[in-house]
Amino acid sequence: MQTLLPLLQMLTAGTLIAVILLQAKGTGLSSTFGGAGMFYQSRRGIEKIFFRLTVALAVIVGILSVLNIWLAP
């Protein structure tokens, strides 16, 4: 169990990094500081899936981090 949680955390964090890098450029905070001139754009299709997957993976990484600390010897 002590090697499983860190391994799961690393795999989930790596997947989170990959999903963040796959998202379209200019859809986040960067568009506020010189990107596209649109103020609001709804997410559709694959963009919506990546957004929800990013949130879910971030929550899972957070939960695994807390479990790692809580179950540490």
C-alpha positions in Angstrom: 0.0 0.0 0.0 2.9 2.3 0.7 4.2 2.0 -2.9 0.8 1.9 -4.5 -0.4 5.4 -3.5 2.7 7.3 -4.6 2.6 5.4 -7.9 -1.0 6.2 -8.5 -0.4 9.8 -7.6 2.5 10.1 -10.1 0.5 8.4 -12.9 -2.5 10.7 -12.2 -0.3 13.8 -12.0 1.4 12.9 -15.3 -2.0 12.4 -17.0 -3.1 15.7 -15.6 -0.1 17.4 -17.1 -0.7 15.8 -20.4 -4.4 16.8 -20.5 -3.5 20.4 -19.6 -0.9 20.5 -22.4 -3.5 19.1 -24.9 -6.0 21.9 -24.2 -6.4 24.5 -26.9 -4.2 27.6 -26.6 -5.7 30.9 -25.7 -8.8 29.6 -23.8 -7.7 30.4 -20.3 -6.2 33.3 -18.5 -3.7 34.0 -21.3 -6.5 35.3 -23.5 -7.2 38.0 -20.9 -3.7 39.4 -21.3 -3.4 39.9 -25.0 -5.1 36.8 -26.5 -8.3 36.8 -28.4 -10.8 39.6 -27.9 -13.6 37.5 -26.7 -14.8 37.8 -23.2 -16.9 34.7 -22.9 -16.9 31.5 -25.0 -18.8 28.4 -24.1 -16.9 25.1 -24.2 -18.1 22.5 -26.7 -17.2 19.0 -27.7 -13.7 17.8 -26.9 -12.9 21.1 -25.2 -15.6 20.4 -22.7 -14.4 16.9 -22.1 -10.8 18.1 -21.5 -12.0 20.7 -19.1 -14.0 18.3 -17.0 -11.2 15.7 -17.2 -8.8 18.3 -15.9 -11.0 19.2 -13.0 -11.6 15.5 -12.1 -7.9 14.6 -12.3 -6.9 17.6 -10.2 -9.4 16.5 -7.5 -8.0 12.9 -7.7 -4.4 14.2 -7.3 -5.5 16.2 -4.3 -7.3 13.3 -2.7 -4.3 11.0 -3.3 -2.0 13.6 -1.8 -4.0 13.8 1.4 -4.2 10.0 1.6 -0.5 9.8 1.1 0.2 12.2 4.0 -2.5 10.6 6.2 -1.3 7.0 5.7 2.4 7.8 6.0 4.2 5.8 8.6 
